[in-house]
Amino acid sequence: MPTFCYKAVDSRGNVVEDTLVAKNKEAAIEQITTKGMIPSTVEDRTAASSGSSVFTARISRAEVENFTRELSNLLAAGVSLSRALQILSRETSKPVVKKQWTAIHDQVVGGTSLADSLAQWPKLFPSVYVAMVRAGETGGFLELVLEQIADFRSREQDLKGKVTAALVYPIVLAVLAAFILLFLLIYFIPRFSSIFAEFGGTLPGLTQGIVKVSSFVMDYWILLAGAVLLAVFGIKSYLSRPGGRLAFEQFLLKTPVLGKLMARFAFVRFARMLGTLVHAGVPLLSSMRVAKEAIGNEVLANTVSGAVDNVRKGMPLAQSLSESKELFGGSIIEMISVAEESGRLDVELVRLAESYEKELDRNLKMAVSMAEPLMLFIMAVLVGTVVVGMLLPIFNLQELIH
């Protein structure tokens, strides 16, 4: 239900500022008057906060993770949910965070479930987060689920950090090569061209080609910049469509090295999430639906959809997952099958996630070690070609002077 912020005058003439939860503004006014106060202003804070991107944009991922872990600790210590939320909103020193936690507290006190309340801020609490909280509330083990969420998000951030760090150096090399080429084409080559023109004579073919490219860039740089911007906008617009994103993901998965890394990354996320949920006592079918959302790749998530349907029909998990060959190899299926038969499915899934996360880390380092010399070679070829093309006429400089 919505949360209202109001100002009212009590029977003693004092101004009171507080919040309350009601179905609508009329019900909120009725609650205020029932308390013997005369309301002056009544505003729906829930609508303003849930619809404001500024409200949530300044709350970091670390603050959400700290909120999740602290809430889990308070609930495990026997503190009630409403009191735990009140403590968290009181203890934080950042005003924006305090408003956010207070808004959640007010809704929970008003009868809204924690999952429904969190779902109103999808930028802070994604669908996977909300689904896990809902499962914990339904099963009566909310504190355990919140702890698992905090651990999962921490490991997820570490894994994403490794991927990002692995991509930084190749990207820096690519940008550096582009800037060097632009400098040579725009500044360096035109000055050499004027020197060659003074001596006359015929320039080597390579030099003529480089000079023409430089002249083209100098004459049409506005059109080239516009074309780049249009290409970026077009690609971004294409990827924002469901079909475009799906096609792009299919293309990436077919890429020799990158495709394997993406599939392994998706498997680690799926296995860790599924193992975490099963360990928390969430039913297998519900766990699979939530873990499917955690994959983060629509193509690979679609391959798991059939497995969810098969489990719903009573098929064993290992047999259901065997159809998703992009994610689950033969050895993985065998390990899951044995774990399922021995009742250690949750432990085995988490173990597999940790094992393949280490393998993913090694593969990333190997991919970067291969990409670095490749990028350096490409830079050397491009820059070297330009430099050699401009030095060739110097070898014939004496003939040009005569």
Buried (B, 14 or more C-beta within 10 A) or exposed (E): BBBBBBBBEEEEEEEBEEBBBBEEBEBBBEBBEEEEBEBEEBBBBBEEBBEEEEBBEEBEEEBBBBBBBBBBBBBBEEBEBBEBBBBBBEEBEEEBBBBBBBBBBBBBBBEBBBBBBBBBBEEBBBEBBBBBBBBBBBBEBBBBBBBBBBBBBBBBEEBEEBBEEBBEEBEEBBEEBEEBBEEBBEEBBBEBBEEBEEBEEEBBEBBBEBBEBBBEBEEEEEEEEEEEEEEEEEEEEEEEEEEBBBBBBEEBBEEEEEBBBBBBBBBBBBBBBBBBBBBBBBEBEBBBBBBBBBBBBEBBBBBBEEBBEBBEEEBBBBBBBBEBEBBBEEEBBEBBBEBBEEEEBBBBBBBBBBEBBEEBBEBBEEBBEEBEEEBEEEBEEBBEBBEEBBEBBEEBEEEBEE
